[in-house]
Amino acid sequence: MPLRGGSRSLRVLAAFAPLLWLVRLQTSPAFSPLLARRSVVKYDLSKQVPAEVTAQALEAAIMAPNHFLSEPWRFYSCGPETRGKLCGLNEEKRKAAEGVPEMLVATVASEHPLSEKLGLEDHAAVACAVQNFMLSLASNGVGSKWMTGALGAAPEDVLAAVGAGSGEKLMGVIWYGFPAKPLSEDNKAPPRKRGLAGVLTSLP
């Protein structure tokens, strides 16, 4: 169940779009999605994200490393009706949510609910998938923001809004769309106070 809630065209495109994002990265050495990707909160609502761009990003997501190929990720592509439900979960933040063109809900469907170690590995795998998804979007100039707090709504309310399966845990809601200000490698990243020297131990 790699995708739920999306249109039939998105499903078809997903089947024919494997690894196209990697081709883009290889043919565009002057633009680094890793440097350009930053959390975006303001979007250009006049531009629609092409279905094939979303399909490429989802294909990139499921290429994330995961132990024993457990594939613990589940994605819910939210159409207008579902986005409306999500926007209504927190009236204080409704306006901000309504300014987001696209939303994808990511969950963890772990097959190891009683194993802390394997459960953490599944959680880490889905986090990698989310990063892949956002980097692929960035390679096409699409901005995103990973909302782990899901707009201040209770996780169970978000899961109910998308009809998530029993036992699934919320990883977050990913906002995405073309940003009001185009992505650029020159966008300043939040400062890393520790820096590399503060987190790296070189061993003999």
C-alpha positions, 0 to 999 in steps of 0.5 A: 500500500505505497500510496493512499488517497491520491488520484488515479493519474498520480498512481499511474505516474508513480508507476512510471517515474522510478528514480527520475529524481536521481537523473535530475540530480546527476544532470544538474550539478550546479543546483544542490537540493540539499543546500536549497531545501529549507522549511517553507511556510509561504507558497505561490498558490497560483502554481500547481505542483505537477502530478509527475513531480509528486510521483517522482518524490514518492518514488524517491521516498520509498528508496530510503534504507530500511532493515530487511526491506520492511517498508514501514512507510505509509503515505496519504496524498491529501486532496481538497476534501482531506486538506479541508479536514486537516485545516479544521483540526486547529482553528487557531492555525487554520489560516496558515494551513489553508495557505498550503497547496499540497499536503502529504501525511506520513505514518509508520506502520511497524511490524514490530510493535513489541520490539523497541529496537526494531520499532526505532529502526522502522521510525528511522526508515520513515524519517529517511523516506520523508527526507528523500521526498523533500529533497526530490521536491527541492530538485524540481524547485518545490518547497516543503515543510515537515510538520511533526506537530501537525498544526498542534492537532492530536496525532490520533485526529490527524490519523482519523482524518486520513483513515490511517490503518490500525496501529499506524503512528503519525510521522508528520504532515508534509506541506509542499508547493512552489514557494513564494520565494524561489528555492536557492542554494544561497538561502541561509540555513539555521545555524548549527551551533555545535558545528561538525567539530562539536559532533564528530569524534575521530577515532584511531 
